[in-house]
Amino acid sequence: AKHSLDIILDVTLQVTVEVGRARMTIQDLLQLGQGSVVELEKLAGEPLDVYVNGKQVARGEAVIVNEKFGVRLTDIISPEDRVEGVG
């Protein structure tokens, strides 16, 4: 089984970290400009959601690494739940 896994280890996946979401009307969208603030549904301090290829795999907290944003993973979604999310 390990040998068959080696074949896919170099496959690149898209990783997305979501801070939060918001809903707005088209009218509100058209009024956005530089300096506008979009209020997100998530509360300050709540974990960030980490997705791989559109499927949630973890939650974490924002950190700074070498002057870039990063995510420290605090909760990994179980493999069973990840498989269910694919279906």
Legacy VTK file of the C-alpha trace (Angstrom):
# vtk DataFile Version 3.0
C-alpha trace
ASCII
DATASET POLYDATA
POINTS 87 float
0.000 0.000 0.000
2.863 2.388 0.757
4.273 2.011 -2.757
0.915 2.907 -4.346
0.677 6.001 -2.113
4.105 7.181 -3.323
2.617 7.762 -6.788
0.360 10.591 -5.583
2.600 12.262 -2.981
3.733 14.962 -5.446
0.182 15.899 -6.526
-0.474 19.604 -5.839
-3.665 20.521 -3.998
-5.339 23.919 -3.541
-5.356 24.982 0.127
-7.781 27.743 1.161
-8.118 29.367 4.574
-11.447 31.065 5.225
-11.620 33.861 7.780
-15.387 34.183 7.457
-18.289 34.837 5.109
-20.802 37.588 4.515
-24.033 37.997 2.551
-24.870 41.296 0.912
-27.254 42.676 -1.634
-26.086 43.676 -5.089
-26.797 47.274 -4.096
-24.429 46.965 -1.096
-21.824 45.270 -3.304
-21.934 48.125 -5.812
-21.438 50.672 -3.015
-18.177 49.084 -1.838
-15.108 51.201 -2.304
-11.613 51.581 -0.970
-11.812 51.713 2.821
-15.191 49.950 3.000
-15.562 47.331 5.736
-17.396 44.060 5.115
-18.630 42.539 8.382
-18.166 38.758 8.491
-20.510 36.278 10.176
-17.682 34.719 12.204
-16.820 36.260 15.578
-13.328 37.564 16.334
-11.238 34.810 17.887
-13.173 31.946 16.303
-11.023 29.358 14.483
-10.288 29.781 10.792
-11.568 27.065 8.441
-8.965 25.232 6.323
-10.083 23.633 3.039
-8.185 21.418 0.598
-9.699 21.352 -2.884
-12.917 22.796 -1.451
-13.350 20.227 1.356
-12.859 21.250 4.990
-9.995 19.335 6.591
-9.085 21.419 9.660
-9.562 24.513 11.785
-6.819 26.748 13.077
-5.615 30.119 14.255
-3.801 32.841 12.340
-0.066 33.240 12.964
2.763 35.246 11.396
5.658 33.242 9.925
8.577 35.137 8.349
6.339 38.214 7.859
3.673 36.123 6.077
0.331 34.895 7.387
0.095 31.242 8.317
-2.344 28.951 10.101
-1.556 26.865 13.159
-3.866 23.850 12.968
-5.831 23.323 16.160
-8.444 20.771 15.076
-8.089 18.189 12.292
-11.288 16.791 10.772
-11.322 12.992 11.179
-10.517 10.946 8.047
-14.019 9.459 8.191
-15.646 12.919 8.151
-13.315 14.047 5.340
-14.387 11.051 3.221
-18.080 11.789 3.937
-17.531 15.405 2.830
-16.288 14.223 -0.551
-19.503 12.316 -1.279
LINES 1 88
87 0 1 2 3 4 5 6 7 8 9 10 11 12 13 14 15 16 17 18 19 20 21 22 23 24 25 26 27 28 29 30 31 32 33 34 35 36 37 38 39 40 41 42 43 44 45 46 47 48 49 50 51 52 53 54 55 56 57 58 59 60 61 62 63 64 65 66 67 68 69 70 71 72 73 74 75 76 77 78 79 80 81 82 83 84 85 86
